Amino acid sequence: MARSELRPVITLRSTAGTGFSYVTRKNRRTTPDRIVLRKFDPVAGRHVEFREAR
């Protein structure tokens, strides 16, 4: 079975400049813009914003 292009794999990169990233999927139909999530960065040791990188 092929993966759906409606829910692509995206990379969330830390805005703290540590180079840490998360990989997740998003629904392109409900969230067409780039997403920003506040998650834990273990390198920085605190919660920071993670932005979608393409």
Buried (B, 14 or more C-beta within 10 A) or exposed (E): EEEEEEEEEBEBBBBBEBEBEBEBEBEEEEEEEEEEEEEEBEEBEEEBBBEBEE
